[in-house]
C-alpha cells in the first residue's frame, strides 16, 4: 500500500519460530528497518481482485484487496492457516 510515516502491524509470536521470538524480546520504542514486500506480485489499480493467501502471504494479499476497494473495485480474500 501507499502508506507513509508510521503504521501498525500485528504479529503472532511462535515460540519455535525464527523471527517472532526475537520480535517479542524488543522493547517499546526500539527501531526496526523493514524491507519488502518482495516478489513479483502487484496490482495495477484495474479490475476486481480475488486474493488467495496462506501464512505470511496474508499481508500482501490484504494490501492488494484494500487497494482494489480503494479504487472502486470488488475484492475477495481467501486465507488458509495450517495452525
N, C-alpha and C positions, 0 to 999 in steps of 0.2 A: 504493500500500500504506500501511498504518498504521505506518510507520517513524517512530521518534522518535530524536532525537540524531543520531549520525553514520551514514553508510552509504558503501559503496564503489561506484564506477561505473567501467566500462571504456569507453574511447573510442578508436576507431581514428583516427589522425592522417592526414588527407587534406591533403597539401601545397598543393593547389589549393582547399581549402575556405574557407568564410567564417569559421568559428568555431574549428575544431580547430588551425590554426596558432597562433592566439592562446593556446589552452589549452596547447599544447606549450611556449610561452615562459614559463609560470608557474613559479615556484619552489616547492619543498616548503614548506608552511606558509602559502602565500598563501590568503587568504579569498575565497570566492565566495558570492554570493547567487543562489539558484536559484528559479525560478518555474515552476509547472506541476504536473501536466500540464494542457495547455489543450485545450479541446474539449468535446464533449458525451458522450463515451464513459464509461460507468460500469458497475459490476457490483453488483447488489443482494443478493448472497450467496445467491441461489436458483438452483438448477439447474446442469446441466453446461454447459461452455463450449467453443466452437470459436473460437479467436482466430486471425485471419488478418492478417499484417502484412508490411510491406516497409520497408526502410531504417530510419529512426529510430523508426518505429512499433513496433519490437520491444520497446522499453522498457515502454510502457503495456500492450501485449498480454501480455507475460510477467507483469507485475504482476497483471493480471486473472486469468490462468491460475493463478498461485500462490495467489491469494486463494480461487479456487474450490476448489482442492485443500485448502487450509487449512480450508474449511468442509464438507469431506466429499464434494465433488462430483468428477466426472471432468473433465479438461481436455485438450484437444489444441491444439497451437500449430503453425501453418503459416507459414513465413517464406521470403521470396524476396529475395535481394540481387541487384542488377543488376551487381555487380562481379565 
